[in-house]
């Protein structure tokens, strides 16, 4: 065969590339679909931060349970709300603290 006859003919496009891309896309879609079907739905909180702030006994009970088992309960909506209410109510604000009377330093 001469060089001219090779240059004038068109070779068919390789089919494995388009098949490979389709297979990768199909596999990716299957993985994403499987992952979204297996995710757990996060339960809604039973009490809001305002409810925990208003009820100190409930706030302390839930907060103690969350601190006792942080691996299982630590990031649940109720624990987050109880922690936030506890942060706001139990610790308080610096503005609410009484004035601290420190002794004046003496010069030597």
Helices and strands as residue ranges (DSSP letters): H 3-8, H 15-37, H 49-54, H 56-68, H 70-73, H 77-86, I 87-91, G 94-96
